[in-house]
Amino acid sequence: MDTLITTVEALAPLDDDGDLRARVEALEGEVAELKARLDSLLHHLGD
């Protein structure tokens, strides 16, 4: 998680700590969605 926060800080200047938290939460959601899609694809390929 610390690496993700560092990456977000490097990519976008911070206006507000709450803004950073919102961006991190959005990225975490995207990562979870991508992981689910990857797991589904790997399961499909394993059949």
PDB file of N, CA, C and O in Angstrom:
ATOM      1  N   MET A   1       0.828  -1.191   0.000  1.00  0.00           N
ATOM      2  CA  MET A   1       0.000   0.000   0.000  1.00  0.00           C
ATOM      3  C   MET A   1       0.871   1.253   0.000  1.00  0.00           C
ATOM      4  O   MET A   1       0.551   2.223  -0.687  1.00  0.00           O
ATOM      5  N   ASP A   2       1.967   1.248   0.760  1.00  0.00           N
ATOM      6  CA  ASP A   2       2.839   2.420   0.789  1.00  0.00           C
ATOM      7  C   ASP A   2       3.395   2.730  -0.590  1.00  0.00           C
ATOM      8  O   ASP A   2       3.535   3.897  -0.956  1.00  0.00           O
ATOM      9  N   THR A   3       3.713   1.696  -1.356  1.00  0.00           N
ATOM     10  CA  THR A   3       4.226   1.899  -2.706  1.00  0.00           C
ATOM     11  C   THR A   3       3.176   2.548  -3.586  1.00  0.00           C
ATOM     12  O   THR A   3       3.491   3.427  -4.388  1.00  0.00           O
ATOM     13  N   LEU A   4       1.927   2.120  -3.440  1.00  0.00           N
ATOM     14  CA  LEU A   4       0.840   2.700  -4.224  1.00  0.00           C
ATOM     15  C   LEU A   4       0.671   4.176  -3.893  1.00  0.00           C
ATOM     16  O   LEU A   4       0.507   5.000  -4.793  1.00  0.00           O
ATOM     17  N   ILE A   5       0.711   4.511  -2.615  1.00  0.00           N
ATOM     18  CA  ILE A   5       0.577   5.914  -2.214  1.00  0.00           C
ATOM     19  C   ILE A   5       1.734   6.725  -2.777  1.00  0.00           C
ATOM     20  O   ILE A   5       1.524   7.826  -3.286  1.00  0.00           O
ATOM     21  N   THR A   6       2.947   6.202  -2.695  1.00  0.00           N
ATOM     22  CA  THR A   6       4.111   6.902  -3.231  1.00  0.00           C
ATOM     23  C   THR A   6       3.961   7.121  -4.730  1.00  0.00           C
ATOM     24  O   THR A   6       4.290   8.196  -5.234  1.00  0.00           O
ATOM     25  N   THR A   7       3.474   6.124  -5.443  1.00  0.00           N
ATOM     26  CA  THR A   7       3.274   6.241  -6.886  1.00  0.00           C
ATOM     27  C   THR A   7       2.241   7.305  -7.205  1.00  0.00           C
ATOM     28  O   THR A   7       2.450   8.125  -8.100  1.00  0.00           O
ATOM     29  N   VAL A   8       1.139   7.301  -6.488  1.00  0.00           N
ATOM     30  CA  VAL A   8       0.095   8.305  -6.717  1.00  0.00           C
ATOM     31  C   VAL A   8       0.629   9.698  -6.425  1.00  0.00           C
ATOM     32  O   VAL A   8       0.357  10.635  -7.175  1.00  0.00           O
ATOM     33  N   GLU A   9       1.381   9.844  -5.350  1.00  0.00           N
ATOM     34  CA  GLU A   9       1.954  11.153  -5.016  1.00  0.00           C
ATOM     35  C   GLU A   9       2.888  11.628  -6.121  1.00  0.00           C
ATOM     36  O   GLU A   9       2.902  12.814  -6.452  1.00  0.00           O
ATOM     37  N   ALA A  10       3.666  10.717  -6.692  1.00  0.00           N
ATOM     38  CA  ALA A  10       4.614  11.084  -7.738  1.00  0.00           C
ATOM     39  C   ALA A  10       3.905  11.475  -9.025  1.00  0.00           C
ATOM     40  O   ALA A  10       4.381  12.344  -9.757  1.00  0.00           O
ATOM     41  N   LEU A  11       2.781  10.847  -9.306  1.00  0.00           N
ATOM     42  CA  LEU A  11       2.084  11.093 -10.565  1.00  0.00           C
ATOM     43  C   LEU A  11       1.200  12.325 -10.538  1.00  0.00           C
ATOM     44  O   LEU A  11       0.974  12.943 -11.579  1.00  0.00           O
ATOM     45  N   ALA A  12       0.700  12.689  -9.383  1.00  0.00           N
ATOM     46  CA  ALA A  12      -0.242  13.807  -9.309  1.00  0.00           C
ATOM     47  C   ALA A  12       0.074  14.670  -8.099  1.00  0.00           C
ATOM     48  O   ALA A  12       0.129  14.170  -6.975  1.00  0.00           O
ATOM     49  N   PRO A  13       0.282  15.954  -8.319  1.00  0.00           N
ATOM     50  CA  PRO A  13       0.530  16.833  -7.181  1.00  0.00           C
ATOM     51  C   PRO A  13      -0.672  16.823  -6.241  1.00  0.00           C
ATOM     52  O   PRO A  13      -1.817  16.695  -6.674  1.00  0.00           O
ATOM     53  N   LEU A  14      -0.391  16.959  -4.959  1.00  0.00           N
ATOM     54  CA  LEU A  14      -1.446  16.880  -3.957  1.00  0.00           C
ATOM     55  C   LEU A  14      -2.043  18.242  -3.669  1.00  0.00           C
ATOM     56  O   LEU A  14      -1.330  19.214  -3.421  1.00  0.00           O
ATOM     57  N   ASP A  15      -3.364  18.295  -3.706  1.00  0.00           N
ATOM     58  CA  ASP A  15      -4.064  19.497  -3.280  1.00  0.00           C
ATOM     59  C   ASP A  15      -4.468  19.355  -1.824  1.00  0.00           C
ATOM     60  O   ASP A  15      -4.553  20.336  -1.086  1.00  0.00           O
ATOM     61  N   ASP A  16      -4.711  18.124  -1.431  1.00  0.00           N
ATOM     62  CA  ASP A  16      -5.323  17.883  -0.136  1.00  0.00           C
ATOM     63  C   ASP A  16      -5.164  16.405   0.188  1.00  0.00           C
ATOM     64  O   ASP A  16      -5.274  15.565  -0.705  1.00  0.00           O
ATOM     65  N   ASP A  17      -4.907  16.076   1.447  1.00  0.00           N
ATOM     66  CA  ASP A  17      -4.703  14.679   1.829  1.00  0.00           C
ATOM     67  C   ASP A  17      -5.943  13.841   1.540  1.00  0.00           C
ATOM     68  O   ASP A  17      -5.820  12.673   1.171  1.00  0.00           O
ATOM     69  N   GLY A  18      -7.123  14.407   1.699  1.00  0.00           N
ATOM     70  CA  GLY A  18      -8.356  13.696   1.390  1.00  0.00           C
ATOM     71  C   GLY A  18      -8.439  13.345  -0.078  1.00  0.00           C
ATOM     72  O   GLY A  18      -8.950  12.287  -0.447  1.00  0.00           O
ATOM     73  N   ASP A  19      -7.929  14.248  -0.922  1.00  0.00           N
ATOM     74  CA  ASP A  19      -7.909  13.996  -2.364  1.00  0.00           C
ATOM     75  C   ASP A  19      -7.021  12.791  -2.668  1.00  0.00           C
ATOM     76  O   ASP A  19      -7.371  11.954  -3.500  1.00  0.00           O
ATOM     77  N   LEU A  20      -5.882  12.704  -1.999  1.00  0.00           N
ATOM     78  CA  LEU A  20      -4.977  11.567  -2.178  1.00  0.00           C
ATOM     79  C   LEU A  20      -5.669  10.280  -1.755  1.00  0.00           C
ATOM     80  O   LEU A  20      -5.608   9.277  -2.466  1.00  0.00           O
ATOM     81  N   ARG A  21      -6.320  10.306  -0.615  1.00  0.00           N
ATOM     82  CA  ARG A  21      -7.015   9.106  -0.123  1.00  0.00           C
ATOM     83  C   ARG A  21      -8.090   8.664  -1.116  1.00  0.00           C
ATOM     84  O   ARG A  21      -8.248   7.470  -1.369  1.00  0.00           O
ATOM     85  N   ALA A  22      -8.820   9.613  -1.672  1.00  0.00           N
ATOM     86  CA  ALA A  22      -9.871   9.283  -2.642  1.00  0.00           C
ATOM     87  C   ALA A  22      -9.259   8.639  -3.884  1.00  0.00           C
ATOM     88  O   ALA A  22      -9.801   7.668  -4.413  1.00  0.00           O
ATOM     89  N   ARG A  23      -8.135   9.177  -4.348  1.00  0.00           N
ATOM     90  CA  ARG A  23      -7.475   8.599  -5.526  1.00  0.00           C
ATOM     91  C   ARG A  23      -6.949   7.198  -5.233  1.00  0.00           C
ATOM     92  O   ARG A  23      -7.060   6.299  -6.067  1.00  0.00           O
ATOM     93  N   VAL A  24      -6.374   7.015  -4.038  1.00  0.00           N
ATOM     94  CA  VAL A  24      -5.860   5.696  -3.655  1.00  0.00           C
ATOM     95  C   VAL A  24      -7.001   4.691  -3.588  1.00  0.00           C
ATOM     96  O   VAL A  24      -6.868   3.567  -4.072  1.00  0.00           O
ATOM     97  N   GLU A  25      -8.123   5.089  -2.992  1.00  0.00           N
ATOM     98  CA  GLU A  25      -9.273   4.188  -2.905  1.00  0.00           C
ATOM     99  C   GLU A  25      -9.797   3.830  -4.297  1.00  0.00           C
ATOM    100  O   GLU A  25     -10.173   2.684  -4.545  1.00  0.00           O
ATOM    101  N   ALA A  26      -9.820   4.798  -5.191  1.00  0.00           N
ATOM    102  CA  ALA A  26     -10.271   4.527  -6.560  1.00  0.00           C
ATOM    103  C   ALA A  26      -9.318   3.551  -7.249  1.00  0.00           C
ATOM    104  O   ALA A  26      -9.758   2.630  -7.937  1.00  0.00           O
ATOM    105  N   LEU A  27      -8.019   3.753  -7.064  1.00  0.00           N
ATOM    106  CA  LEU A  27      -7.040   2.848  -7.665  1.00  0.00           C
ATOM    107  C   LEU A  27      -7.140   1.451  -7.069  1.00  0.00           C
ATOM    108  O   LEU A  27      -7.004   0.460  -7.787  1.00  0.00           O
ATOM    109  N   GLU A  28      -7.375   1.363  -5.767  1.00  0.00           N
ATOM    110  CA  GLU A  28      -7.533   0.052  -5.139  1.00  0.00           C
ATOM    111  C   GLU A  28      -8.735  -0.677  -5.734  1.00  0.00           C
ATOM    112  O   GLU A  28      -8.686  -1.886  -5.961  1.00  0.00           O
ATOM    113  N   GLY A  29      -9.807   0.061  -5.985  1.00  0.00           N
ATOM    114  CA  GLY A  29     -10.988  -0.537  -6.606  1.00  0.00           C
ATOM    115  C   GLY A  29     -10.682  -1.048  -7.998  1.00  0.00           C
ATOM    116  O   GLY A  29     -11.113  -2.137  -8.377  1.00  0.00           O
ATOM    117  N   GLU A  30      -9.935  -0.260  -8.762  1.00  0.00           N
ATOM    118  CA  GLU A  30      -9.564  -0.679 -10.113  1.00  0.00           C
ATOM    119  C   GLU A  30      -8.668  -1.912 -10.078  1.00  0.00           C
ATOM    120  O   GLU A  30      -8.824  -2.820 -10.894  1.00  0.00           O
ATOM    121  N   VAL A  31      -7.731  -1.944  -9.131  1.00  0.00           N
ATOM    122  CA  VAL A  31      -6.842  -3.098  -9.003  1.00  0.00           C
ATOM    123  C   VAL A  31      -7.647  -4.347  -8.659  1.00  0.00           C
ATOM    124  O   VAL A  31      -7.410  -5.414  -9.225  1.00  0.00           O
ATOM    125  N   ALA A  32      -8.594  -4.219  -7.736  1.00  0.00           N
ATOM    126  CA  ALA A  32      -9.429  -5.364  -7.360  1.00  0.00           C
ATOM    127  C   ALA A  32     -10.232  -5.864  -8.562  1.00  0.00           C
ATOM    128  O   ALA A  32     -10.360  -7.070  -8.772  1.00  0.00           O
ATOM    129  N   GLU A  33     -10.768  -4.931  -9.345  1.00  0.00           N
ATOM    130  CA  GLU A  33     -11.533  -5.317 -10.537  1.00  0.00           C
ATOM    131  C   GLU A  33     -10.633  -6.017 -11.555  1.00  0.00           C
ATOM    132  O   GLU A  33     -11.020  -7.036 -12.127  1.00  0.00           O
ATOM    133  N   LEU A  34      -9.446  -5.480 -11.780  1.00  0.00           N
ATOM    134  CA  LEU A  34      -8.518  -6.105 -12.725  1.00  0.00           C
ATOM    135  C   LEU A  34      -8.084  -7.484 -12.249  1.00  0.00           C
ATOM    136  O   LEU A  34      -7.947  -8.404 -13.055  1.00  0.00           O
ATOM    137  N   LYS A  35      -7.867  -7.634 -10.939  1.00  0.00           N
ATOM    138  CA  LYS A  35      -7.492  -8.937 -10.393  1.00  0.00           C
ATOM    139  C   LYS A  35      -8.611  -9.945 -10.621  1.00  0.00           C
ATOM    140  O   LYS A  35      -8.349 -11.084 -11.008  1.00  0.00           O
ATOM    141  N   ALA A  36      -9.849  -9.539 -10.387  1.00  0.00           N
ATOM    142  CA  ALA A  36     -10.985 -10.437 -10.604  1.00  0.00           C
ATOM    143  C   ALA A  36     -11.080 -10.838 -12.074  1.00  0.00           C
ATOM    144  O   ALA A  36     -11.342 -11.999 -12.389  1.00  0.00           O
ATOM    145  N   ARG A  37     -10.869  -9.884 -12.966  1.00  0.00           N
ATOM    146  CA  ARG A  37     -10.917 -10.189 -14.398  1.00  0.00           C
ATOM    147  C   ARG A  37      -9.791 -11.136 -14.796  1.00  0.00           C
ATOM    148  O   ARG A  37      -9.999 -12.061 -15.581  1.00  0.00           O
ATOM    149  N   LEU A  38      -8.595 -10.902 -14.250  1.00  0.00           N
ATOM    150  CA  LEU A  38      -7.456 -11.772 -14.540  1.00  0.00           C
ATOM    151  C   LEU A  38      -7.705 -13.178 -14.010  1.00  0.00           C
ATOM    152  O   LEU A  38      -7.442 -14.160 -14.705  1.00  0.00           O
ATOM    153  N   ASP A  39      -8.213 -13.281 -12.777  1.00  0.00           N
ATOM    154  CA  ASP A  39      -8.525 -14.594 -12.212  1.00  0.00           C
ATOM    155  C   ASP A  39      -9.538 -15.332 -13.079  1.00  0.00           C
ATOM    156  O   ASP A  39      -9.402 -16.532 -13.317  1.00  0.00           O
ATOM    157  N   SER A  40     -10.550 -14.613 -13.550  1.00  0.00           N
ATOM    158  CA  SER A  40     -11.570 -15.217 -14.406  1.00  0.00           C
ATOM    159  C   SER A  40     -10.958 -15.702 -15.719  1.00  0.00           C
ATOM    160  O   SER A  40     -11.256 -16.804 -16.180  1.00  0.00           O
ATOM    161  N   LEU A  41     -10.112 -14.884 -16.311  1.00  0.00           N
ATOM    162  CA  LEU A  41      -9.458 -15.261 -17.564  1.00  0.00           C
ATOM    163  C   LEU A  41      -8.561 -16.477 -17.366  1.00  0.00           C
ATOM    164  O   LEU A  41      -8.576 -17.401 -18.179  1.00  0.00           O
ATOM    165  N   LEU A  42      -7.780 -16.478 -16.289  1.00  0.00           N
ATOM    166  CA  LEU A  42      -6.904 -17.617 -16.027  1.00  0.00           C
ATOM    167  C   LEU A  42      -7.711 -18.886 -15.788  1.00  0.00           C
ATOM    168  O   LEU A  42      -7.318 -19.969 -16.221  1.00  0.00           O
ATOM    169  N   HIS A  43      -8.840 -18.750 -15.101  1.00  0.00           N
ATOM    170  CA  HIS A  43      -9.714 -19.906 -14.880  1.00  0.00           C
ATOM    171  C   HIS A  43     -10.250 -20.419 -16.218  1.00  0.00           C
ATOM    172  O   HIS A  43     -10.289 -21.625 -16.460  1.00  0.00           O
ATOM    173  N   HIS A  44     -10.657 -19.500 -17.071  1.00  0.00           N
ATOM    174  CA  HIS A  44     -11.185 -19.866 -18.393  1.00  0.00           C
ATOM    175  C   HIS A  44     -10.110 -20.569 -19.230  1.00  0.00           C
ATOM    176  O   HIS A  44     -10.395 -21.563 -19.899  1.00  0.00           O
ATOM    177  N   LEU A  45      -8.897 -20.062 -19.193  1.00  0.00           N
ATOM    178  CA  LEU A  45      -7.813 -20.660 -19.971  1.00  0.00           C
ATOM    179  C   LEU A  45      -7.413 -22.026 -19.429  1.00  0.00           C
ATOM    180  O   LEU A  45      -6.908 -22.875 -20.164  1.00  0.00           O
ATOM    181  N   GLY A  46      -7.646 -22.228 -18.130  1.00  0.00           N
ATOM    182  CA  GLY A  46      -7.298 -23.507 -17.515  1.00  0.00           C
ATOM    183  C   GLY A  46      -8.263 -24.620 -17.863  1.00  0.00           C
ATOM    184  O   GLY A  46      -7.951 -25.795 -17.670  1.00  0.00           O
ATOM    185  N   ASP A  47      -9.435 -24.265 -18.374  1.00  0.00           N
ATOM    186  CA  ASP A  47     -10.450 -25.286 -18.714  1.00  0.00           C
ATOM    187  C   ASP A  47     -10.079 -26.059 -19.953  1.00  0.00           C
ATOM    188  O   ASP A  47     -10.821 -26.947 -20.372  1.00  0.00           O
TER     189      ASP A  47
END
